[in-house]
Structures are given as C-alpha cells and as structure tokens.
Amino acid sequence: MEREKLYYSIGEVAKHFNINESNLRFWEKEFDIISPRKNAKGTRFYTKKDIGDIALIYHLLKEKGMTIPGARKKIKENKNLVIKNFEIIEKLKEIRQELLDIIEEMK
C-alpha cells in the first residue's frame, strides 16, 4: 500500500491484492485471523496487521494453490512457521527484483 494510514477501507485492501471485496468478506468468515474493526454501520477498517494476515492467506490460496480448509489447517498447526516461510519468500522476491533492476541498469 502506498500511503501510511492507520486504517484502510475494504476497497483499498481489495485493490491492493487485486481481488473482489466479496473475497475479503468471505475470507473473514473462513479465517479467524482476519478481524477488521467495524463501525456501527458495519463498515470495515483494516489495520496493517489485518493486511499482513490477508497477505498470508492470499499467498497460501492464490500463490501456493491451497484450498481454504488446507490453508486454515496449515495456519492452525503452526502459524509462526507459516509466517516465517512467507516472510522468507517475500524477502527473496524483493532480492530478485533488485537483481533484475541492476541487470536492467547495466544494459
């Protein structure tokens, strides 16, 4: 996400992950680690922690191709290990991009 804010709307979060808002609402029902704040009208407000949890779920479902029950089981069995592996993969993606940028500059 480009701007630093305390809370993000469901639209902003959905756009960030290139998914529908309905996906986020569905994942919220399926995964108890997603729990955005809601006002009296039911409008959701996502924190950076919520977005991190959504990124983890997105990774398991969309990038690794797991089913919802499989992802839920994996998180329940050892959430810390899943998070650690996810962080390593994200760091490797950053390094890869930096290397690609260096190669591009050298051309």
N, C-alpha and C positions, 0 to 999 in steps of 0.2 A: 504494500500500500504506500502511496507516495507521500501523503501528509501524516504527520504525527498528531493523533487525536486520542482522547480518552475513550470515545465510543464511536462505532461505525454502524451505519444502517445496514439492514439486510440487503438492500440493493447494492451498496458499495462492496460488501463482502462477496455477494454472488458474482458481481462483475470481476472482482479480483481473481476468483477461481474459474471464471468463465462457465458458470453453472446457473441453473434457474433458482430463483428464490424458493420455489417449492422443494428443490433438493435440500436446501438448508433446513427448511421446516421439517422435512421427512427425517433427515439425519438427526435432528434434535430429538425426535421421538425415539429413534433407534439407538442412539448413543448417549448415555447419561453424562458423558464428559462435556457435552455441549450444553451450556445453560446460560444463554444470554439474559441480560436484565430485560424486564418488560415493564412498561408503564401501565397506567390504569386502562388505557385503550388496547393494550396487548402489543404495542409497537416494540419490536426487538431492538436492543442496543448491544452490540458485540464489543468486547474488550480485546486487547492484543492477545490475552491468554486464550480467549474463545477462538480467535483467528488461528492461533497456533494449534489448538486441538482440531480445528476444522482442516488445517493443512495436513495433519497427521492422518486423519480419516480420508481425506482426498487422496493422499499418497497410497494408502492401503487399497482403496477401492478403485481408483482411476488409473494409477500408475502401476500398481502391482497386480491388479485384476482380481482382487479378493472379493468374495461375497460379503454381504453385510454380516451374516452370522459368523463367518470366518474372521472378519476384522474385529468384530465385537469380542470373540473368544480370545484372539491374539492380544488385544488390549487388556482384557481381564486377567489373562495368565501372567503377563509381565509387561505392564505399561512402560516401566522405566527402560527396559531393553528395547522395546519398540521405538520409544522416543530417541534413545541413543543411536540406534541404527538409522532412523530418519534424519537426525542431525548430521550424521556422517555422510549420508547420501547427498544432502543439501550442500554441505561443505565441498564435497567432490564436484558437484555441479558448478559451484562458484569457481573453483580452481580451473576446471575445464574451460569455462567461459573466459577466464583471464588469459589462459594459454591461447585460446582461439583469437582473442583480441591482440595479443602480442604477435602472433603469426600474421594477422591481417596488417598490422602496422609495419611489419618487416617487408611486406610485398612492395 
